[in-house]
Every structure is written in C-alpha cells, then in structure tokens.
Amino acid sequence: MPSRAGYLFMGQYLKGDVLLASVSLDDRTGPKIRPVVVIEAKEPGRIRICPVSSKPPCDTPGLPLSLDDFMSGGLDLFGESYVMTSRVLTLHSGDVIGKKGRLTAEALAEIAGRVPAAVLPGPAMVKKPGRSSKGL
C-alpha cells in the first residue's frame, strides 16, 4: 500500500476511518487540511464525514476525541480533539489526502448518536434544477 509522509492510502474508506482532507469548518474560514471521521461510506467514491478540530467548539456541539478512541492509528496531537458532529460534509474519495487510523466501535457509536437526525442516512430527496415546489 503506497504511503506519503506517514499517511496510508486506500481506494475505499469505511465508516469509522479517520482521514485527512481539506475541509472548512464554517462559511467564514477557508479550507484547511484536517482530520475527518467517516460516518457513512455507502455510495462508491463518496463519503460523508464530520471534521475534527483541535479547539473545542463554542457555538456548535462537539465530541471530545482522544487516542483511547482509536482501534488503530491516531492523531499527532498532544491534547484532545473535537469531532464537529453538527457539521456533516460529503467528499469524493479522491479528495482524501491520507488515512490516520480507525476508531473503536464505541467511539463511532457515540459520534453517530450525536449527528443530527436530519443528516443521517435516509430516503434521498432530489430537487430538480430550475423547478419550484410552488404550484404543484
């Protein structure tokens, strides 16, 4: 398996993997390479993730993440990190820079329990471009 600067590369990622990707925590800041936790990996080539920050969130829920939460691998931080459970994003697998590790089943269950129900997997609703729901 190829690696670059200590990161493992894989073609397919699984729920519970901790990856590195360029993401933004909000609309005010630009993208930054940071850890992300895969919360769904059903569609080939696409993953749903929650970003991880080294700073505790002040305006949104976050879940502390430590080295004890890893089944394998880990993050290169001295303190806790925080999974931003209210910020769910979709990435292409090709946008992933590397893999840092894998969470325990318990840590993943805790994260999944904190992700808002509105963004959990369910029936897809597709809005057609250029169409309005008025007058239907």
C-alpha positions, -999 to +999 in steps of 0.1 A: +000+000+000+015+033-010+023+060+016+034+096+017+047+113+048+034+086+071-002+085+057-017+054+044-037+055+011-066+033+002-091+033-026-121+027-004-129+040+031-151+027+058-173+041+084-151+048+114-120+056+094-101+088+104-088+105+073-070+137+063-088+160+039-091+197+030-123+210+046-137+241+061-154+242+095-177+271+086-185+296+058-162+322+073-130+303+070-112+288+041-105+251+037-077+236+058-062+201+059-076+185+090-087+151+103-122+139+094-143+109+107-161+089+081-198+085+092-211+069+060-195+052+030-223+036+010-220+053-024-188+042-043-163+071-044-182+093-020-181+095+018-199+115+044-177+129+071-175+150+103-145+173+106-122+172+136-108+203+153-081+208+179-101+236+195-134+230+214-164+244+195-180+275+210-213+276+190-220+240+179-219+206+196-186+188+195-175+155+209-140+150+225-118+126+207-086+111+223-061+084+214-081+060+236-109+062+209-087+047+183-086+010+174-056+016+152-035+046+143-042+080+159-037+117+156-005+136+161-019+158+188-009+162+225-044+170+237-079+162+229-095+169+195-132+175+189-154+159+163-178+185+149-209+163+149-231+192+136-210+197+105-216+168+081-200+171+047-198+149+016-164+143+000-151+123-030-127+096-020-102+111-044-101+143-022-087+123+007-050+130+014-044+100+037-056+078+064-047+083+101-064+054+118-097+037+127-120+044+156-133+018+181-169+007+177-178+025+209-163+059+198-181+056+164-214+048+181-210+079+203-204+101+172-233+086+153-256+092+183-246+129+182-251+135+145-284+154+139-312+131+127-318+154+097-284+144+082-285+107+090-289+083+060-324+080+049-345+082+017-330+106-008-350+136-018-338+151-051-348+186-062-347+191-099-328+222-110-350+251-122-382+237-107-401+252-079-423+233-054-449+261-057-480+253-078-475+215-076 
